[in-house]
Amino acid sequence: MKIPSIVKTLSASYVVLGFASFCLLDCGLRVIGEGPLSFSPFKTPSRTPIYYNVRDFDKKQARPQIALLGSSLMMTALHGGDAAYTNLSVNPNIHHSSQYFEKTLTETFPPGKQAFKTFAFCIGGEMVSDAFILTDALLTGQNQHLSQNIAAPFKPKVIIYGIAPRDFMDHALPSPAATTVFKFVKRMHDLSYLDDQAYATLNEKIEHLFEKISFIYAHRPDLVYRQQALAGALIQAIRHDPAIEAQTVHCPLHIRKQAYLELPEDTGINEGIIEPPEATEPFVDNTAEYKYRYKKYNQKQLDSQFGFLDRLLALGQRQNIRVILINMPLTQDNISLMAPGFYDTYLKRVKTVARSRNAIMLDLNDQSKFPKNWFGDSAHLNSRGGMHFFKVLTEALASNEITRKIIADSIEAPDLGKIQLDDKPQSR
């Protein structure tokens, strides 16, 4: 008599009925699969820098010989350096190559007037694990989520990877799964082989378990995108204004600042523009930020990230991609915030791993070449400093016998009837 009573009570419960309906819907969507639903990593509610980066990469017709990897240290040098070189505004969301570096390489390395081409996967907060994931997912062949724009699998001949201690140990990013790069790439590339290393905290492990169990939970970015797309279509229908579109931000700055508080990872295509430098570039004290990033010495995280460095270099060996590591310039103020002896330990381990994998490491953290006036804060070069960095980098590559041959061999002999070297800066 009790069993029917319990069944009757449960069947009348809105909670139970709601859960059962959710399970049926979840199972139905799982059966349908991603294909018919047109899910895509490019249909995302969060337009992070990596979103724009991969989207631009997908549109490339040519195959650059050199891929650039690195965190914001490399990214600010690239964007600021090109703004200083061209004396034009640079939009980081569509600017993913270094015009100035390409120019210095073309002028320095044989066979002469054949132009070098680069593509930059330089993302703010990029950890070593991110650099490995990007290389594995995008730089070793055609990804099924990419279009057919690239005629052959994209594989650069050289990777130049700018590294710094924060890339190996950052209190703000305690696990590989915590980064925007990981969250975006896992939607377009199977990263399940990294499950044991990627999820460090209990919350991350529980969330990942839910993603495995529930199709809806795993695809919540796709569903949020659909909701936003419907809302956008409704607004356009009401306003009848063809100028309104989702990529461009139209709202006043004070409202946009509030939006950043709610969704800081979403950036419009027209935001973050870098202007050419003024006569005097300001210096910002960001030591408070790096005190937090260096807050806790995390041996487990350090060992994990060095494991990813070894994986990256091993992948380069297997794919016949030469990897050149660049130890990025830092101010002494920044280094002094690290735990005693950490910087020396980091540098020694990088050299050891590089040597074991037949990779090259060039140390550009030289305060005689990069005094404080080249910096915009304790870690990042200012715009003129970025331009100076790529000049110094080119000289370092040319003066080292091994790297000189690597760079020279990365470009095919020119067709003398097709050479076109345009020294005029181009707007980006």
Secondary structure, 3 states (H helix, E strand, C coil): CHHHHHHHHHHCCHHHHHHHHHHHHHHHHHHHCHHHHCCCCCCCCCCCHHHHHHHHHHHCCCCCCEEEEECHHHHHHHHHHHHHHHCCCECCCCCCCCHHHHHHHHHHCCCCCCCCCEEEEECCCCCHHHHHHHHHHHCCCCCCCCCCCCCCCCCCCEEEEEECHHHCCCCCCCCHHHCHHHHHHCCCCCCHHHHHHHCCCHHHHHHHHHHHHCHHHHCHHHHHHHHHHHHHHHHHHHHCCCCCCCCCCCCCHHHHHHHHHHCCCCCCCCCCCECCCCCCCCCCCCHHHHHHHCCCCCHHHHHHHHHHHHHHHHHHHHHCCEEEEEECCCCHHHHCCCCCCHHHHHHHHHHHHHHHCCCEEEECCCCCCCCHHHECCCCCECHHHHHHHHHHHHHHHHHCHHHHHHHHHCCCCCCCCCCCCCCCCCCC
